[in-house]
Amino acid sequence: MKEYIPLEEGDYYLSEEGYKVFTEQYHRKRGYCCESGCRHCPYGYNKKTNRRQ
């Protein structure tokens, strides 16, 4: 079971389309890469190559 991480200011913003986009701050606080190809992944994951840089 994954741990719940409460959202704080700066953890996300809304895209022009209205989607929640998580920031690098949130990903670092979470502490691991989910390998979903997140826009602001600080772990260097590339969904197209399925590798971390």
trRosetta pair geometry for C-beta under 8 A, 3 or more apart (Angstrom, degrees):
i j d omega theta_ij theta_ji phi_ij phi_ji
5 26 7.7 130 117 -162 137 83
5 29 6.2 135 -171 125 140 107
5 30 5.7 -113 -11 -96 165 72
7 11 4.7 -149 -153 67 79 150
7 12 6.7 -39 -147 11 125 111
7 26 7.5 -9 -125 -114 78 120
8 11 5.3 108 55 -30 60 117
10 23 6.2 -76 163 49 65 156
10 25 5.1 3 134 61 103 164
10 26 7.9 -178 117 -45 66 84
11 22 6.5 -33 160 -141 73 78
11 23 6.1 -161 -171 33 22 102
11 25 6.0 -111 -101 95 49 107
11 26 4.0 88 -159 -78 80 109
11 29 7.2 -56 -115 33 104 145
12 20 5.0 11 169 -175 144 91
12 21 6.0 152 -159 74 83 42
12 22 4.9 -45 -94 -98 95 48
12 23 6.1 -155 -86 -10 34 84
12 26 6.2 25 -53 -37 77 152
13 20 7.9 155 79 -151 24 53
13 21 5.6 -24 64 60 72 98
13 23 6.9 68 -6 -56 91 105
14 18 5.9 -15 -175 -141 113 36
14 19 6.9 147 -155 70 64 32
14 20 6.3 -38 -98 -94 65 49
14 21 7.2 139 -122 12 14 88
15 18 6.7 -44 69 25 75 18
15 19 4.5 4 29 53 119 87
15 20 7.9 -100 -2 -33 86 7
15 21 5.2 93 -50 -31 95 122
21 39 5.9 -19 -160 41 112 140
21 40 7.3 99 159 -5 96 115
22 26 4.3 -102 -169 75 100 143
22 27 6.2 114 132 -49 118 84
22 38 6.3 -41 65 -156 107 131
22 39 8.0 149 60 46 64 92
22 40 6.6 -139 102 52 65 115
23 26 5.2 106 56 5 68 96
23 27 7.3 -132 103 0 41 89
23 40 5.3 -43 -153 99 36 166
24 27 5.6 -57 -148 39 37 111
24 28 6.1 36 156 -19 70 106
24 40 4.5 -113 -52 161 70 111
24 41 7.8 57 -106 145 76 3
24 42 4.7 94 -151 -58 98 108
25 28 6.1 -60 -150 37 25 108
25 29 6.4 24 153 -18 62 110
26 29 5.6 -59 -149 37 31 112
26 30 6.3 34 152 -23 67 104
27 30 5.6 -51 -149 32 33 114
27 33 7.7 30 -171 -100 114 59
27 38 6.4 164 -86 100 134 157
27 40 6.4 -171 -6 104 133 89
27 41 6.1 -178 -146 -125 166 46
27 42 5.3 163 96 11 125 98
27 43 7.3 -126 157 -12 127 95
28 31 7.3 43 173 -74 35 44
28 42 5.5 12 -65 33 92 156
30 34 7.9 -28 133 -38 149 105
32 43 7.8 23 -179 -66 33 154
33 41 6.3 55 -128 -158 101 116
33 43 3.9 -107 -70 65 122 161
33 45 5.0 139 -170 -37 139 134
33 52 7.0 175 11 -91 174 121
34 38 7.0 76 50 -30 105 119
35 45 5.6 -142 -110 -159 57 152
35 47 7.5 127 178 -100 64 77
35 50 7.7 39 -163 -146 115 69
36 47 7.2 -16 149 -90 25 123
37 41 7.4 -98 -164 -27 21 139
37 45 6.7 -120 -89 116 43 105
37 46 7.5 34 -116 -169 85 26
37 47 3.0 -19 -80 -40 121 135
37 48 7.9 89 -114 -24 127 62
38 41 4.4 123 68 -59 96 91
38 45 7.6 63 31 63 81 117
41 44 6.8 -136 118 -11 105 14
41 45 5.0 -75 154 39 158 93
43 52 5.9 -60 145 -131 88 121
44 52 4.7 83 90 -170 97 77
44 53 3.7 -116 178 42 122 89
45 51 7.5 -177 -142 104 56 28
45 52 5.2 -37 -86 -95 60 75
45 53 7.9 -137 -62 -1 16 77
46 49 4.6 26 99 36 119 100
46 50 7.4 -61 89 -11 72 16
46 51 5.8 -3 49 63 100 69
46 52 7.5 160 8 -102 75 24
46 53 6.5 77 -24 -45 111 95
47 50 6.9 22 -162 -77 33 54
